[in-house]
Amino acid sequence: MAILPKEINNPETPLFPIGVVAELLQVTDQTLRVYEKSGIIKPSRRNKERYYSANDIVWLKCIRRFLKQDGLNLKGIEKLMRFVPCYEISPCEDCANCTAHFKRCIPQTQHPSQTRSYGDKSKP
């Protein structure tokens, strides 16, 4: 991950509005909204505005790499992230120092198939 200015001591702090992030990544605001709707990114909200952290931007760069270089689609990325972290799919040059994947790769909740108790025949 790129070195942050000393004023930004937490890479999870949501500081960047959607327009700035879109410009940094050379995508449209609508593209970022599509990523959010698909569930691969969850920007913070202040009032109705979306704000992204430095780690969100790194994660979005990974998503763009998966889409453009690795040929994955959004549904494929979403499914893969349930099982393996991003650095096992397609390592980036800063993987050793990256913290963006911590809350983004593998969901914090259990997979639906793991929540049923033994003998429970009801559908999840």
C-alpha positions in Angstrom: 0.0 0.0 0.0 1.2 3.5 -0.7 2.6 5.4 2.2 0.0 7.7 3.7 0.6 11.3 4.8 1.4 11.5 8.6 -1.9 13.3 9.2 -3.8 10.1 8.1 -2.8 7.6 10.8 -5.6 5.2 10.2 -6.1 3.8 6.6 -9.7 2.9 7.5 -10.8 6.5 8.1 -13.3 7.5 5.4 -12.0 10.8 4.1 -12.5 10.7 0.3 -15.8 11.6 -1.4 -17.1 9.5 -4.3 -16.1 12.1 -6.9 -12.5 12.2 -5.8 -12.2 8.4 -5.7 -13.8 8.1 -9.1 -11.2 10.5 -10.5 -8.3 8.7 -8.8 -9.4 5.4 -10.3 -10.5 6.9 -13.6 -14.0 5.5 -13.4 -17.4 7.1 -13.1 -19.3 7.7 -9.9 -21.9 5.3 -11.3 -19.3 2.5 -11.6 -18.5 2.9 -7.9 -22.2 2.7 -7.1 -22.5 -0.5 -9.1 -19.6 -2.0 -7.1 -21.5 -1.0 -3.9 -24.8 -2.4 -5.1 -23.0 -5.7 -5.9 -21.7 -5.9 -2.3 -18.0 -5.8 -3.0 -17.4 -2.4 -1.4 -19.3 -0.7 1.4 -18.3 3.0 1.7 -19.1 4.9 4.8 -22.0 7.3 4.7 -22.2 10.8 6.2 -25.7 12.1 5.6 -26.3 10.8 2.1 -22.8 11.2 0.9 -20.4 8.2 0.3 -16.9 8.4 1.7 -14.1 6.0 1.1 -11.0 5.3 3.2 -7.4 4.8 1.8 -7.9 1.0 2.3 -11.2 1.2 0.3 -9.2 2.9 -2.6 -6.6 0.1 -2.5 -9.4 -2.5 -2.5 -11.1 -0.8 -5.4 -7.8 -0.9 -7.3 -7.7 -4.7 -6.6 -11.3 -5.0 -7.9 -10.3 -3.1 -11.1 -7.3 -5.4 -11.6 -9.5 -8.5 -11.1 -12.0 -7.1 -13.7 -9.5 -5.8 -16.3 -6.4 -7.9 -16.1 -7.6 -11.2 -14.6 -10.9 -11.3 -16.6 -13.2 -11.9 -13.6 -16.7 -10.4 -13.4 -18.4 -8.9 -10.3 -20.3 -12.0 -9.4 -17.1 -14.1 -9.7 -15.2 -11.7 -7.5 -18.0 -11.7 -4.9 -18.0 -15.5 -4.8 -14.3 -15.9 -4.7 -14.0 -13.4 -1.8 -16.2 -15.7 0.3 -13.5 -18.4 0.2 -10.1 -17.0 -0.3 -8.4 -13.6 0.3 -7.5 -11.4 -2.6 -3.7 -11.9 -2.3 -4.2 -15.7 -3.1 -6.2 -14.9 -6.3 -4.0 -12.2 -7.8 -1.2 -10.8 -5.6 -0.4 -7.1 -6.1 3.1 -5.5 -5.8 2.3 -4.2 -2.2 0.7 -7.4 -0.8 3.2 -7.7 2.0 2.3 -4.4 3.5 -1.4 -4.2 2.4 -4.1 -4.0 5.1 -7.0 -3.4 2.6 -8.0 -7.0 2.5 -8.7 -7.4 6.2 -12.4 -6.4 6.3 -13.1 -6.9 2.6 -12.0 -10.3 1.4 -13.7 -12.9 3.6 -17.0 -11.9 5.1 -17.2 -11.7 8.9 -20.4 -13.9 8.9 -20.5 -17.6 8.3 -21.3 -19.0 5.0 -25.0 -20.0 4.8 -24.1 -23.7 4.5 -22.3 -23.5 7.9 -25.2 -22.0 9.9 -27.6 -25.1 9.7 -27.4 -27.5 12.6 -27.0 -31.3 12.1 -30.3 -32.9 11.2 -32.0 -29.6 10.2 -33.6 -30.3 6.9 -35.1 -26.8 6.4 -33.7 -24.8 3.6 -31.4 -21.8 4.5 
